[in-house]
Amino acid sequence: MQEQIYLRPKSLAEAADYYTQYPEATLWAGGTDLVVQLEQKRRKVSVVLDLTSIAEMKFIEDDVNQVRIGALTTMNDLETSPLIKKEFPLLAQAAHVVGSWQVRTLATIAGNIVTAAPSAETANPIILTNGIIIAYSKNGEREIPAGEFFTGPGKTSLLPGEIVKEIRLQKLPEGYQSIYLKERLRRSMDIALANMGCVIKLDGDKCEEVRIGLGAVAPVPMRATETETVLQGQNLNADLIEKAAQTAANECKPITDIRATADYRRDLVRSMVHRALTSLWKAGE
Ligand SMILES: Cc1cc2nc3c(=O)[nH]c(=O)nc-3n(C[C@H](O)[C@H](O)[C@H](O)COP(=O)(O)OP(=O)(O)OC[C@H]3O[C@@H](n4cnc5c(N)ncnc54)[C@H](O)[C@@H]3O)c2cc1C
C-alpha cells in the first residue's frame, strides 16, 4: 500500500513552506468536492495539506470600500453574515443555495472557486462585484482579478505553489440592486442547470449600470457583455427586457450533458434574465 503523508499547518507561512516541499500535495479545506472526487476515483492523493487549522484564513472583514473574505469562510458563514447580507446580498443568496445545510457548514469559498465548476455558485457574485483573489505562496502575494481566475472547466490561473488566501469584493455604491437565481432539476441538493446574477443601478426606468453573470452555460462562469450592452443607458420596458433575455440566450455557450440539453439551458437563461430584470425593475419603481 502506498504511504500517505498528512500535514496540518497552523499558519499560511507554514502551509506555503510545506507546499514548496511537497508540490504534489492536495490542499484540503471543507473536503466536500475532494471526498466526492476520491470516492469516484477521479483523484489520487499522496500528500494531504490540511488548511483547516489556519485561523488567519477564517474571517469576514469590513475594509472601507471593500469586504475581505478569508479563504476558509464557509457557505454557512456567508449566508448568515450580517455584513455579507447587507453589502452583497447576491453572494448570501448564492451561498444559501449550495447543497444542503450539512454541505454548507463545510464548503468553503476558496474550495468552490478552485474546483472551478462552470456552475460554481459563488463565482458569479465574485465576478459581478469586481472581486480580487489573493494568491499566497513562498514568493509573496499576487492579486488575480476574478474575471481572469477561471480558465476552463476545473482550471484556474493559480500557479504551482499558490494557495488562495482571501477574496476581496468591491462594495456596490448606494442605489445598486442585485439578484441571484439558480435553476436545478430538484429543489434541494442539486447543482445548477444554469445560474445567474445581476447587479443594476436604475434611475427611474433608465439603466445607468448593469452587470450580468451566467453560470453552467459556458466553459467558465461568464459576464454576459452583449446583453449588458443592450441594456446600458436604455429605459427598461417589456420589449427591452425581452430583447436582453434573448441576447443572453444567444450569447451563452451551453453544452448538452446528462442534466439538460444545450437548448433547454438557453431557454432557462432567457427565462432567468427576463425574471431577474423584471423583478429588479419592479422593485425600483
Ligand atoms: C452533496 C453536494 C452538493 C453540492 N452542491 C453544490 C451546489 O449546489 N453548488 C456549488 O457551487 N457547489 C456544490 N457542491 C460542491 C462543493 O460543496 C463546493 O464546491 C465547495 O464550496 C467546495 O469547497 P470545499 O472547502 O469543500 O473544497 P475542498 O473539497 O476542500 O477543495 C476543493 C478544491 O479546492 C482546492 N482548495 C481548497 N482550498 C483552497 C485554497 N485555499 N487555495 C487553493 N486551493 C484550494 C482543493 O485542493 C481542491 O482542489 C456540492 C457538493 C456536494 C458534496
The ligand as a Tripos MOL2 file, in Angstrom:
@<TRIPOS>MOLECULE
LIG
   53    58     1     0     0
SMALL
NO_CHARGES

@<TRIPOS>ATOM
      1 C1        -23.8890   16.9850   -1.9280 C.3       1 LIG1
      2 C2        -23.1570   18.1360   -2.5330 C.ar      1 LIG1
      3 C3        -23.8720   19.1950   -3.0740 C.ar      1 LIG1
      4 C4        -23.1940   20.2840   -3.6320 C.ar      1 LIG1
      5 N1        -23.9270   21.3070   -4.1610 N.ar      1 LIG1
      6 C5        -23.2890   22.3720   -4.7140 C.ar      1 LIG1
      7 C6        -24.0480   23.4560   -5.2570 C.ar      1 LIG1
      8 O1        -25.2780   23.4770   -5.2270 O.2       1 LIG1
      9 N2        -23.3570   24.4920   -5.8050 N.ar      1 LIG1
     10 C7        -21.9920   24.5220   -5.8390 C.ar      1 LIG1
     11 O2        -21.4230   25.5070   -6.3350 O.2       1 LIG1
     12 N3        -21.2470   23.5040   -5.3180 N.ar      1 LIG1
     13 C8        -21.8710   22.4390   -4.7710 C.ar      1 LIG1
     14 N4        -21.1430   21.3940   -4.2540 N.ar      1 LIG1
     15 C9        -19.6880   21.4170   -4.3930 C.3       1 LIG1
     16 C10       -18.8820   21.8750   -3.1540 C.3       1 LIG1
     17 O3        -19.6150   21.7750   -1.9660 O.3       1 LIG1
     18 C11       -18.3610   23.3050   -3.2990 C.3       1 LIG1
     19 O4        -17.6460   23.4790   -4.4880 O.3       1 LIG1
     20 C12       -17.4980   23.7010   -2.0850 C.3       1 LIG1
     21 O5        -17.5360   25.0950   -1.9530 O.3       1 LIG1
     22 C13       -16.0520   23.2410   -2.1590 C.3       1 LIG1
     23 O6        -15.3610   23.7520   -1.0170 O.3       1 LIG1
     24 P1        -14.5390   22.8070   -0.0330 P.3       1 LIG1
     25 O7        -13.9970   23.6870    1.0350 O.co2     1 LIG1
     26 O8        -15.3360   21.6550    0.4180 O.co2     1 LIG1
     27 O9        -13.3850   22.3610   -1.0300 O.3       1 LIG1
     28 P2        -12.4460   21.0750   -0.9740 P.3       1 LIG1
     29 O10       -13.1990   19.8740   -1.3880 O.co2     1 LIG1
     30 O11       -11.6860   21.0180    0.3070 O.co2     1 LIG1
     31 O12       -11.4250   21.5010   -2.1360 O.3       1 LIG1
     32 C14       -11.8700   21.7130   -3.4570 C.3       1 LIG1
     33 C15       -10.6670   22.1000   -4.3400 C.3       1 LIG1
     34 O13       -10.1710   23.3790   -3.9510 O.3       1 LIG1
     35 C16        -8.7990   23.2960   -3.5710 C.3       1 LIG1
     36 N5         -8.6370   24.2650   -2.4770 N.ar      1 LIG1
     37 C17        -9.3670   24.3450   -1.3380 C.ar      1 LIG1
     38 N6         -8.9940   25.4260   -0.6350 N.ar      1 LIG1
     39 C18        -8.0030   26.0360   -1.3380 C.ar      1 LIG1
     40 C19        -7.2040   27.2120   -1.1230 C.ar      1 LIG1
     41 N7         -7.3630   27.9970   -0.0400 N.pl3     1 LIG1
     42 N8         -6.2780   27.5540   -2.0650 N.ar      1 LIG1
     43 C20        -6.1230   26.7920   -3.1860 C.ar      1 LIG1
     44 N9         -6.8300   25.6680   -3.4260 N.ar      1 LIG1
     45 C21        -7.7790   25.2950   -2.5090 C.ar      1 LIG1
     46 C22        -8.5920   21.8400   -3.1770 C.3       1 LIG1
     47 O14        -7.2450   21.4430   -3.2940 O.3       1 LIG1
     48 C23        -9.4930   21.1430   -4.1900 C.3       1 LIG1
     49 O15        -8.8500   21.0590   -5.4500 O.3       1 LIG1
     50 C24       -21.7750   20.3000   -3.6630 C.ar      1 LIG1
     51 C25       -21.0680   19.2350   -3.1020 C.ar      1 LIG1
     52 C26       -21.7320   18.1640   -2.5440 C.ar      1 LIG1
     53 C27       -20.9490   17.0330   -1.9410 C.3       1 LIG1
@<TRIPOS>BOND
     1     1     2 1
     2     2     3 ar
     3     2    52 ar
     4     3     4 ar
     5     4     5 ar
     6     4    50 ar
     7     5     6 ar
     8     6     7 ar
     9     6    13 1
    10     7     8 2
    11     7     9 ar
    12     9    10 ar
    13    10    11 2
    14    10    12 ar
    15    12    13 ar
    16    13    14 ar
    17    14    15 1
    18    14    50 ar
    19    15    16 1
    20    16    17 1
    21    16    18 1
    22    18    19 1
    23    18    20 1
    24    20    21 1
    25    20    22 1
    26    22    23 1
    27    23    24 1
    28    24    25 2
    29    24    26 1
    30    24    27 1
    31    27    28 1
    32    28    29 2
    33    28    30 1
    34    28    31 1
    35    31    32 1
    36    32    33 1
    37    33    34 1
    38    33    48 1
    39    34    35 1
    40    35    36 1
    41    35    46 1
    42    36    37 ar
    43    36    45 ar
    44    37    38 ar
    45    38    39 ar
    46    39    40 ar
    47    39    45 ar
    48    40    41 1
    49    40    42 ar
    50    42    43 ar
    51    43    44 ar
    52    44    45 ar
    53    46    47 1
    54    46    48 1
    55    48    49 1
    56    50    51 ar
    57    51    52 ar
    58    52    53 1
@<TRIPOS>SUBSTRUCTURE
     1 LIG1         1 GROUP 0 **** ****
